[in-house]
Amino acid sequence: MKFVLSRLGDIEKVAPQFIAALGDRKMVAFHGEMGAGKTTFINGLLAQMSIEDHVSSPTFSIINEYFSPEYGKVYHFDFYRIEDEMEVLDIGVEEIFDEDAYCFIEWPERIDNLIPENCVSVHIELDNDVRIIHLEL
């Protein structure tokens, strides 16, 4: 499935369709180069999920945990600064992945061996200010 964002404001239109397309899948790995818009798109998804907490990038904290009245617990991971998978194991990521919670993962390639098999892949490309989002179910 493909979504095209010609401007950032289009996230509001695409987010409901994206979430609906996930169905009952809650584990989502976002791939894309630096600046492709992974964090921005995830923030749009969180807003669509009625998350009212201050939404920020977890680049330095690695994990942000939110609660949605409609969707329950939601985790946003940013593994950009992870140097090895042991760091992630030490913070208990396997237990979090086992929860029945939404997990939005940036830089999943940093922890390839820990990503569950049921994880949905999303690839975000930037082409002349147009973001192309490929959802692989």
C-alpha positions as CSV (number, residue, x, y, z in Angstrom):
1,M,0.0,0.0,0.0
2,K,1.3,3.4,-0.9
3,F,0.6,6.9,0.6
4,V,1.8,10.1,-1.0
5,L,2.3,13.3,1.1
6,S,2.9,16.3,-1.1
7,R,3.0,18.5,2.0
8,L,3.2,17.8,5.8
9,G,-0.4,18.9,6.3
10,D,-1.4,15.8,4.4
11,I,-0.5,13.6,7.4
12,E,-3.9,14.5,8.9
13,K,-5.6,13.0,5.8
14,V,-3.4,9.9,5.5
15,A,-3.1,9.0,9.2
16,P,-6.6,7.5,9.6
17,Q,-6.2,5.4,6.4
18,F,-2.8,4.2,7.6
19,I,-4.1,3.2,11.0
20,A,-7.1,1.5,9.5
21,A,-4.8,-0.4,7.1
22,L,-2.8,-1.8,10.0
23,G,-5.9,-3.7,11.2
24,D,-5.0,-5.6,14.3
25,R,-1.2,-5.3,13.7
26,K,0.5,-3.1,16.3
27,M,4.2,-3.5,15.7
28,V,5.4,-1.1,13.0
29,A,9.0,-0.6,11.9
30,F,9.7,2.7,10.0
31,H,12.6,2.7,7.6
32,G,14.0,5.8,5.9
33,E,17.0,8.0,5.7
34,M,17.7,10.9,8.1
35,G,15.2,13.6,7.4
36,A,12.7,11.4,5.5
37,G,10.0,12.3,7.9
38,K,9.7,9.2,10.1
39,T,9.3,11.1,13.4
40,T,6.9,13.6,11.8
41,F,4.7,10.9,10.4
42,I,4.7,9.0,13.7
43,N,3.7,12.2,15.5
44,G,0.8,12.5,13.0
45,L,-0.3,9.0,13.8
46,L,-0.1,9.7,17.6
47,A,-2.3,12.8,17.1
48,Q,-4.8,10.7,15.1
49,M,-4.8,8.2,18.0
50,S,-5.9,11.1,20.3
51,I,-2.7,11.2,22.3
52,E,-2.7,14.4,24.2
53,D,0.6,14.1,26.0
54,H,3.5,16.2,24.7
55,V,4.7,14.2,21.7
56,S,8.5,14.5,21.1
57,S,11.1,12.5,19.4
58,P,12.6,9.8,21.7
59,T,16.1,10.2,20.1
60,F,17.7,10.8,23.5
61,S,15.4,8.9,25.7
62,I,15.1,5.9,23.2
63,I,11.5,5.2,24.3
64,N,8.5,7.4,24.8
65,E,5.3,5.8,26.2
66,Y,1.9,7.3,25.6
67,F,-1.7,6.4,26.3
68,S,-4.6,6.7,23.9
69,P,-8.1,6.4,25.2
70,E,-9.1,4.6,22.0
71,Y,-6.0,2.5,21.3
72,G,-4.4,1.9,24.7
73,K,-0.7,2.0,25.3
74,V,1.5,3.2,22.5
75,Y,5.3,3.2,22.4
76,H,7.5,5.3,20.1
77,F,11.1,4.0,19.8
78,D,14.1,5.7,18.2
79,F,17.1,3.4,18.0
80,Y,19.3,5.8,16.1
81,R,21.8,6.2,18.9
82,I,21.9,2.5,19.8
83,E,25.4,1.0,19.3
84,D,24.6,-2.6,20.0
85,E,21.5,-4.7,20.8
86,M,22.6,-5.3,24.4
87,E,21.7,-1.7,25.2
88,V,18.2,-2.4,24.1
89,L,18.0,-5.7,25.9
90,D,19.1,-3.9,29.1
91,I,16.1,-1.5,28.9
92,G,13.7,-4.4,28.6
93,V,12.6,-4.0,25.0
94,E,11.7,-7.6,24.6
95,E,9.1,-7.4,27.4
96,I,7.7,-4.2,25.8
97,F,7.4,-6.0,22.4
98,D,5.5,-8.8,24.2
99,E,2.9,-6.4,25.5
100,D,-0.4,-5.9,23.6
101,A,0.6,-2.3,22.7
102,Y,1.3,-0.3,19.6
103,C,5.0,0.0,19.0
104,F,6.3,2.5,16.4
105,I,10.0,1.9,15.8
106,E,12.4,4.2,14.1
107,W,15.8,2.9,13.0
108,P,14.8,-0.8,13.4
109,E,17.8,-1.9,11.4
110,R,19.9,-1.1,14.6
111,I,18.2,-4.0,16.4
112,D,17.4,-6.4,13.5
113,N,17.8,-9.5,15.6
114,L,15.2,-8.3,18.1
115,I,12.4,-7.2,15.8
116,P,9.5,-9.6,16.0
117,E,8.4,-11.5,12.9
118,N,4.9,-10.0,13.0
119,C,6.3,-6.5,12.5
120,V,4.9,-4.4,9.7
121,S,7.5,-2.6,7.6
122,V,7.1,1.0,6.5
123,H,9.5,2.7,4.1
124,I,9.5,6.5,3.8
125,E,11.2,8.1,0.8
126,L,11.7,11.8,0.2
127,D,11.5,12.8,-3.5
128,N,11.6,16.6,-4.2
129,D,9.7,17.5,-1.0
130,V,7.1,14.7,-1.6
131,R,7.1,11.9,0.9
132,I,6.2,8.5,-0.4
133,I,5.2,6.0,2.3
134,H,5.1,2.3,1.5
135,L,3.3,0.1,3.9
136,E,4.2,-3.6,3.6
137,L,1.6,-5.7,5.5
